[in-house]
């Protein structure tokens, strides 16, 4: 590993933590109020800094560096639900009641 996870910016680490919690790039973008393009750029930068070819490898390096493993990482377990609720807030009340039916 050419570089340590400590070289990552806070936002790059945040994207990786969201991936660890089950987000994909699109839902991570929603959660962070960024474009999908911006999230993918952060992921590319992260992989380059860590010298890995996949985001999954980058997530593993971050979690190991922070003293956590993927199995025990519970902090973001419900993050995709949060992103879905943000999307639902923008839907009209009529549409929302139709979704709940």
Secondary structure, DSSP 8 states (H G I E B T S, - for coil): --S-GGGS-HHHHHHHHHHHTT--HHHHHHHHT--HHHHHHHHHHHHHHHT-S-HHHHHHHHHHHTT--STT--TTTTHHHHHHHHHHHTS-HHHHHHHH-
